[in-house]
Amino acid sequence: MRSDGLREEIEALGPWFHNIDLDGIETAPDHFLGDYPRAKFERFADALPDLAGKTVLDIGCNAGFYAIEMKRRGAAQVLGIDSDDRYLAQARLASEAMGYRDIEFAKLSVYDVAAIGRRFDLVIFMGVLYHLRHPLLALDLIREHVADDMLLFQTMQQGSDEVIDVPEDHPFFMPGTSEPPAFFDAPGYPRMHFIEREFAHDWTNWWAPNAACSQAMLRAAGFVPERTAEPDVYFCRTAPVPYADFGPAAVYPARAGGER
């Protein structure tokens, strides 16, 4: 029976991080986060506009949950990329089992998105940034080479949810004193927490920004972030890149060439 063979294929590709219902068989029914990521997606899905006819790039697609959902919502073309062969095999199995055989998948790092050679209406960058050694570079490259209009972004956040206004030009000392600016110690100042060893038994969890830092990094890369019902998920529109001289075109001129 097809269900028996599918169950064997699912088990052979385990463990799964995305719980996806494939013909009545769940890929990760005992996920420690519950029905993940479907339950999370349902809390912010209404932040996405109509995707009919749109092109979508899912960076770090894992088992393909979001790539499949975007196709289900009418996207014309969907490409999912990941650097893990097992995740890509899971994504191909899941999309085929659900009848979405036209979703493309490719083994590619976020740092090499320029190699794709095309831009997309929507880029999904969910659950990847905190695994990266160079997170701001990744955002710069996404904006430089593949993000044409929209970005759906999520990262693990730690620390305060508060966001304060900070000056455009930070003074070296507080006016009339020899004291450093006090706002650096404010809970709502953009702050990136560096995790030297493991977080939740995972050595690839390097970074945990607070909410202010997530938003500031997105703006610095050329995105206008809007918070969704999920506090760690942002729907963004593209904008001119501030401080463009410090972006990837300046740091890596040989890899530049994409239109900002």
N, C-alpha and C positions, 0 to 999 in steps of 0.2 A: 504493500500500500504506500501511496505517496507520503502520508503522514509519518509512517514508520521510517522511511528513508530520509525525510526531512529532519526528523528528530535526531537521527544518527549524524547527519551533516552538521546540525547545530551543536551537538555534543562534541564532535570532532574538532570544531573551531573554538571551543570554550577555553577559558572563561570569557563571558561577554560583559562589557560595561554598560551597553545600551540594552534595556529590556524592550524588545520589539515582539509584538504578537504576529507570528507567522502561521497563518492557517490554523489558529487555535493553540499554537505551541509558543509559549513565552521563552525568549532567549535567556533572560536573567530574572526568573520569578522570585528569587530570594535576595534581590538587590538590597544593600543596606540602606539605600535612600528611597526604597519603595518602588513604585512604578516609574522608574527614572529612565530617560528624561521626559516622558510624556506628561507626568503630573506637573513638572516644572514648566514645560512649554505651554500648557493650558493656561497658566497664570499670566503669561505675557503675550500670547499669540495674537491678541487683538491689536498689538502695537504695530504689526506688519501691515502694509498696504496691500492692495490687490496685486498679485504677482502674475496675472495672466499675460503670457507672451514675454515675460522677463527672463533674463539670464542670471544664473546663480552659481557662485563658487563657494563651496563648503570646505574651509581650511581646517585640517584636523578632524576629518569627518567621522573617525571612529567606525562604528558599525553602520553608519548611514542614516540614523534616525532623522536628522534635520534635512539631509539631501532628499530623502523620500517624502518628508512632509512638504517641502517646497514644491516638489513635482506634483504632489497631491493637490496643492493649492493653485496649480495652473501654470507653473513656470515652464517656459518653452524648452530651455536647456539647463541642465544641472551637471556640474562637475564637482566631484568630491576628491580631495587629495589628503593623503596621510603618509607618514614615513614608516608605518608599521604594516608589514605584509599580512599579519593575521587580521588586523582590523579591516584592511582592504578586502580580504577574502570574506569576512563576515558581511561587509557592506554589499558586496556583489551577490552573495547568497540571499540576503534580506531583500534587496531590490528586485531580484529576479523572482523570488517567491511571492512578492506582492504585485508582480506584473509590471514593474517599471524597468524594463530591460534597456531603455534608452538613456538611463543615467550613466554618465561616464565616471570612471574612477581611475586615479593615477597615483603612483608612488612619487611623492614630491614633498620637499620641505618648504615651510613658509618662507625661508630665506631665499628660495629659488623660484618664487612666483613669477619673476620676470620671464622665465623660460616658457610659461604658458602662452605668451604672445598675444593675449587678448584681454579685454576688460569686461567687467560684469556689472549688471544693474544692481545686484545685491551680493555682497560678500558676507559670509557667516564666519565669525571668528570666536567660537564658543569653547571655553574650557581649555585654551591652549597657552595663553600669555604667561601664566604662572609656571609653566613647565620650561620656559625658554631661558637660555643664558643671556640673551640680548633682546629683551621685550620691546624697547622703543624702536630699535632697528626694524623689528618685524612689522610694527605698525607703519613705520615710514615706507617700507617696501610695499606693503599692501596698498597704501594711498598712492604711491608712485606708479605702480604697475597694473593693478587689477581692479581697484574700487572706482567705479564710474559715478555712482550716485548714493548708494546706501550701504551701511555696515550694521550687522547685528553682532553685538559684542558681549561677551561674558567673561569674567575672571573671578577667581576666589578672592574675596576681600576680607581683611581683618582690621581691627581697630575701629575708630569712631566712624559713624555714619554722617557726622556733621561736616558741612562744607562752609569754609569762611572765605571772604573776599581777601585777596592778597594784592599788594602793590605790583604794578607792572615792572617797576625798577626797585629791587630790594636794596635798602641802605646797608652799608657796612656796619654802622653804629646807629642806635636810636638817636634822633635829633637832640643835640645838646649833651650827649652822654658818651661814655666809652663802652657802653653795654651793647651786646649783639641784639638784633631784632627779636622782640619777645614772641612774635607770631610763630617762629619756628617751633616753639613748644606747645602751640595750641593744638588741641585734638583734631580740629578741622583743617589743619594745614596739610597740603598734599604730602603724603608720606608712603614710601615703599618699604615694606619690611622684607629683609633678606633672610632666607632660611638656609643656613649653612649646611645642615645635615638633612634630617628627614622631617616630613610633615605627614601625619596619618600613615606612617610606615612606607612612605614613597619618597625616595631620594631625588626624584625629578621635580618635586614641588620647590622651586627656588624662590618665588616671590609671592608676596601677599600685600597688594596696595590697599590703602583705605579708600573710601568712596571719593574723597577729594582728589586723590592721586589718579584713580582710574579716569576721572573726568578731565583732569589736567593733561594727562598723557594723550588722550584722544584728541583734545584740542590742539596740542602741540604737533600732532601728526597730520592735522588737516581734516578733522571730523568735528561735527557739532553734535554732542551727545545729549540725548533725552532719556531720563530714567523711565523704566517701565514699572509694572506692578511688582516685579522681582527686583530687589535692591541691587543685585550684582549684574543685572542685564541692562544694556543700553542700546537703544535704536538711534543710529546716527545718520546724518546726511553729510556728504562731502562738502568741503569748503576750501578756499585758498590755503596753501600750506604756509603757516607763519614760520619765521626764521628759516626760510628755505635754504639759506647758505649752509645750514648745519644738517640738512637732510642727506639721504643716501646719494643724491646726485653730486653732492660736494665731497662726501667721504669716499664714495666708490664711483668715481666718474666713468670708469669703463663699463659699469653696469647700468648707467643712467640711460635716459632716452625716452622714458615714458612721459606722457603729458600730465602735468599737474592740474 
